[in-house]
Amino acid sequence: MRRLIVGAIALLALTMPTDAAETPPPAINDLIKMASGDTQLQNMVLGFGKGLEAANLKLKAIGRPTLYCAPGDLAIKSDQYINIVSGYVQKHPEWGKIDGRILPEVLVQAMMDTYPCK
């Protein structure tokens, strides 16, 4: 009975109309502009960057190729991550026009472009 109720609720949720007036998410270019005055966004970008750093350290520790090769003593701050993304989007304008919810993916691409491994 419980499964039936949960299934009915899920089906109902899937068939409900979405809000036609829903605001589209900001594009990457919009996020770059907003970041200068938005501490929460800056902290989110910093978190994405620190996650990439952790992934790189883990890959290195297990003997796998890293995603990017930044100098070992480099401590990147949120505004620097934003500048790296901004520079990447200037070189590849198509990335600036897409849905900002993929910012982590754009940051990975930007880091790989800025700090390529040789």
Secondary structure as GFF3:
##gff-version 3
##sequence-region A 1 118
A	DSSP	alpha_helix	2	15	.	.	.	ID=ss1
A	DSSP	alpha_helix	28	35	.	.	.	ID=ss2
A	DSSP	alpha_helix	39	61	.	.	.	ID=ss3
A	DSSP	alpha_helix	78	91	.	.	.	ID=ss4
A	DSSP	alpha_helix	93	96	.	.	.	ID=ss5
A	DSSP	three_ten_helix	100	102	.	.	.	ID=ss6
A	DSSP	alpha_helix	103	114	.	.	.	ID=ss7
###
